[in-house]
Amino acid sequence: MNLWILIGIVIIVVGFTLKLDVLAVVLTAGIATGIAAKMDFLEILGIIGKAFVDNRLMSVFLVSYCSSWKIWT
């Protein structure tokens, strides 16, 4: 059994513990997990890109909702 593909979980835990940038930590964990699973780099980027495009409307909703709180100014 190959446990190296769980390296993404370690990266997430360490990154969040050190209070690093969330987006950078998640992207790094995803890429590291893909490489550990012996996926092609372009395939990894394709999966990450598709997930971003599929969920971009959620980000727009959160930004517009949070902007009404007046915490951004």
Secondary structure by P-SEA (a helix, b strand, c coil): cccccaaaaaaaaaaaaacccaaaaaaaaaaaaaaaacccaaaaaaaaaaaaaacaaaaaaaaaaaaaacccc
